[in-house]
Amino acid sequence: MKSVTRVVMATGLALGVANTSQASFFKDLVDSVQRTAENTARQVVIQTTAQMVRDMIIGYTTVQVKSEREVSAEFEKQTGSLPVNPKVSAYRSEILPGTSVRPGTEVRVKSHIEVVPGTSGARANIEEKMTIWDNDDNSIALNSMTKAPGSSTANGGAYTSEFTFTLPEGLPQGVYPVSTHLLLNGEQVGDQKHGLQLVLQVDTSGAVQLALAAG
């Protein structure tokens, strides 16, 4: 009888271990499926966001506000002499109407650029590049545009330039970094960085309410 009892107890223990092991297996399986689903959904959001921003139309305008002669005279007055080669004497940019916008609002990235022509007469090839970065992974560039603010025949002058775009409806809320880089004859000579906050709701008083971040 004792032998039978031991067999029954051993069988019960084995079944208990099997049930525990089985429950653990199914729990791990459910967790794995859930993680896979979450990762898949996250990748879909990232890919959709990237495509929406890539499909945006980016506009660009530029106006010369000072001539080469005016910029040269001002620079020489301040420093006492002109540089041998063309030199960027000023570069700054700002986001308008502000760094927090709602979907459908036109965003303007406005820059002021001043290039002093050099005494060598060397050509000044000026280019400005604007890049919009991913709100989740700031190392991923979603869209960019490079334009020349100056005339192809100009070696200097002051310019006001604007990149324009509209963040579309359906884009996830968050901070989308926006950077601008100024190139002179292929070399970067200036950069500006901004955080553009996309907000989804505004209450009746006009105060901004950030939607809860997904995930």
CORPEUR-V144417 format. One record per backbone hydrogen bond with DSSP energy under -1.0 kcal/mol. CO is the residue of the C=O (numbers start at 1). NH is the residue of the N-H. If there is no record, write none. Layout:
BEGIN
CO_NH + CO_NH
END
This chain:
BEGIN
1_5 + 2_6 + 3_7 + 4_8 + 5_9 + 6_10 + 7_11 + 8_12 + 9_13 + 10_14 + 11_15 + 12_16 + 13_17 + 14_18 + 15_19 + 16_20 + 17_21 + 18_22 + 19_23 + 20_24 + 21_25 + 22_26 + 23_27 + 24_28 + 25_29 + 26_30 + 27_31 + 28_32 + 29_33 + 30_34 + 31_35 + 32_36 + 33_37 + 34_38 + 35_39 + 36_40 + 37_41 + 38_42 + 39_43 + 40_44 + 41_45 + 42_46 + 43_47 + 44_48 + 45_49 + 46_50 + 47_51 + 48_52 + 49_53 + 50_54 + 51_55 + 53_56 + 59_164 + 61_162 + 63_160 + 66_158 + 67_71 + 68_72 + 69_73 + 70_74 + 71_75 + 72_76 + 73_77 + 74_78 + 75_79 + 76_80 + 83_119 + 84_120 + 87_116 + 90_114 + 92_112 + 94_110 + 96_108 + 99_197 + 101_199 + 102_105 + 107_165 + 108_96 + 109_163 + 110_94 + 111_161 + 112_92 + 113_159 + 114_89 + 114_90 + 115_157 + 116_87 + 118_121 + 125_185 + 127_183 + 128_147 + 129_181 + 130_145 + 131_179 + 132_142 + 132_143 + 137_140 + 140_134 + 143_132 + 145_130 + 147_128 + 151_154 + 157_115 + 158_65 + 158_66 + 159_113 + 160_63 + 161_111 + 162_61 + 163_109 + 164_59 + 165_107 + 167_104 + 168_171 + 174_198 + 176_196 + 177_133 + 178_194 + 179_131 + 180_192 + 181_129 + 182_189 + 182_190 + 183_127 + 184_187 + 187_184 + 190_182 + 192_180 + 194_178 + 196_176 + 197_101 + 198_174 + 201_209 + 203_206 + 207_203 + 209_201
END
